[in-house]
Amino acid sequence: MSFFREEFSARSAPVRVRFGAGVRRQVAEELDLLGARRALILTTPQQAALADEFAGYCGDHAVGRFIGATMHTPVDVSEEATALALALKADCILAVGGGSTTGLGKAIALRTDLPQIAVPTTYAGSEATGILGQTEGGVKTTLTSPKVQPEVILYDAELVASLPVGMTVTSALNAMAHAAEGLYARDRSPLSSLMAVEGLRAFRDSLPRVIAAPTDPAARGETLYGAWLCGTVLGQVGMALHHKLCHTLGGSFDLPHAETHAIVLPHAIAFNAAAVPDLLAPVADLFGGGPGLGLWQFAKESGAPMALRDLGLKEADLDRAADLATANPYWNPRPVTRDGIRRLLQAAWAGEEPAI
Ligand code: NAD
């Protein structure tokens, strides 16, 4: 299959990526290359030990740590961390963690224009995008700006080895969703499609190996490679139904991010496969069956949660979810109708197999 298009435009962010087990120990070299002397290290409270570890690698190139990164990037936390960065005269942000920590680093960069080094410990992919989601007064808004794109990414397989298997699986499916939706994006380029297919392939081959041996460095490395590719696709092209639905479910019903992506993905892809089977054929080729069914079977075999009801969503909420998800029109390869989305949500709620 060819990803050639007669017309396209493509953009790649100027990002330096270093990949390898143990590469985090070279973070001081990266600070030198940026000309930075005063890094502020960010983590979540749960990953505070990593802040200490990185302070050791940075030596006198670090001026402090903020270990308060939290879900949904609340604006008050970002303002507190920004005030600390300014008070310490930080000249670089070093964000070590999952999408929440990366999000905090981006929020500081938005307010200060400081350069960022992102060291991901999940597969969410935020480090590879210029997208920032922030929450204020219970409302999550998203912006895109080159200011928030991290300048350097260190992908170290040893850091994802601690990710529990359950989170590994949901985080991987979260990443795969970026690639699957990227395949039918209106603004896709041959490059984004090549990355999407290779990212999906990397997860298909390495996730079962990680589940069998969670600390296997080669298998973890390949999943992280998949995360980089899938995250880069997210940073380059627009998303559609799947991401909009997950945003609605997460924001309005407080459902957990990665688990929601994991459950909705096969259903959203099956819905769109009815309209663009050719564009989703690579997914069917990789996973067998139809594109949605193949992903559903892969998720099931990986032990992913399969039903929104298991995340606490009530059946009585499905009507409101369908209303909310169709309130603001957006582009999708298949027209988004209220009835169609209600049916999709019912199947995802019950954990049913998608039709194709
Ligand atoms: P997360 O960053 O919220 O982490 C979840 C929990 O896992 C945290 O308690 C964290 O401390 C812990 N954790 C992280 N890595 C670990 C590891 N290796 N071992 C053990 N525990 C670990 O989860 P996430 O799924 O990575 O990120 C979700 C957030 O990222 C959401 O807010 C989402 O909107 C955002 N996101 C943004 C983009 C973007 O481009 N802007 C892309 C993807 C996700």
Boltz pocket constraint, residues with backbone or C-beta under 6 A from the ligand:
constraints:
  - pocket:
      binder: B
      contacts: [[A, 44], [A, 45], [A, 46], [A, 47], [A, 70], [A, 71], [A, 72], [A, 73], [A, 97], [A, 98], [A, 99], [A, 100], [A, 101], [A, 103], [A, 121], [A, 122], [A, 123], [A, 124], [A, 125], [A, 126], [A, 127], [A, 129], [A, 130], [A, 131], [A, 132], [A, 133], [A, 159], [A, 160], [A, 161], [A, 162], [A, 163], [A, 164], [A, 171], [A, 234], [A, 257], [A, 258]]
      max_distance: 6.0
